[in-house]
Amino acid sequence: MTDRSVATVIEKTGMSESEARATLAKGNPQGRLFEPSEVTASALWLCGEGSEGINGQAIAISGGEI
């Protein structure tokens, strides 16, 4: 998804890839883009012990972005 967003920014603005990524990162409260491994870690946590009580929830891996 991020790669598509970066490609769209590049296409519409003519920015370089690094500029497009920096622009997208600025919109996040943590000032960064998230790595696929962070999403994987959350999914694995949901499959492991200690998450039995979690159901029917949307887990936003967004760094506080609304």
C-alpha positions as CSV (number, residue, x, y, z in Angstrom):
1,M,0.0,0.0,0.0
2,T,2.8,2.4,0.9
3,D,4.5,1.7,-2.4
4,R,1.3,2.6,-4.3
5,S,1.0,5.8,-2.3
6,V,4.6,6.8,-3.0
7,A,4.1,6.1,-6.7
8,T,1.0,8.3,-6.7
9,V,2.8,11.2,-5.0
10,I,5.7,10.8,-7.5
11,E,3.3,10.8,-10.4
12,K,1.3,13.8,-9.3
13,T,4.1,16.0,-8.0
14,G,7.3,14.9,-9.7
15,M,9.0,14.3,-6.3
16,S,11.8,11.8,-5.9
17,E,11.0,8.6,-4.1
18,S,12.8,9.7,-1.0
19,E,11.0,13.1,-1.0
20,A,7.6,11.3,-1.5
21,R,8.3,9.0,1.4
22,A,9.4,11.9,3.6
23,T,6.2,13.8,2.7
24,L,4.0,10.8,3.7
25,A,6.0,10.3,6.9
26,K,5.4,13.9,7.9
27,G,1.7,13.2,8.1
28,N,2.2,10.6,10.8
29,P,2.5,11.7,14.5
30,Q,5.6,9.5,14.9
31,G,7.1,11.1,11.8
32,R,7.8,7.8,10.1
33,L,6.3,5.1,7.8
34,F,5.7,1.7,9.3
35,E,7.5,-1.5,8.4
36,P,5.7,-4.7,7.3
37,S,7.4,-6.4,10.3
38,E,5.4,-4.2,12.6
39,V,2.1,-5.4,11.1
40,T,3.4,-9.0,11.2
41,A,4.3,-8.6,14.9
42,S,0.8,-7.4,15.7
43,A,-0.8,-10.3,13.8
44,L,1.4,-12.8,15.6
45,W,0.6,-11.4,18.9
46,L,-3.1,-11.9,18.2
47,C,-2.4,-15.5,17.4
48,G,-0.4,-16.1,20.6
49,E,-1.0,-16.5,24.3
50,G,-2.4,-13.5,26.1
51,S,-4.7,-12.3,23.3
52,E,-7.5,-14.7,24.0
53,G,-9.8,-11.9,25.2
54,I,-9.3,-9.8,22.0
55,N,-12.0,-10.2,19.5
56,G,-14.0,-8.0,17.1
57,Q,-11.5,-5.2,17.3
58,A,-9.9,-3.1,14.6
59,I,-6.2,-2.6,15.5
60,A,-4.8,0.5,14.0
61,I,-1.1,0.3,13.4
62,S,-0.8,4.0,12.7
63,G,1.4,5.6,15.3
64,G,-1.5,7.8,16.5
65,E,-2.7,8.9,13.1
66,I,-6.4,9.5,13.0
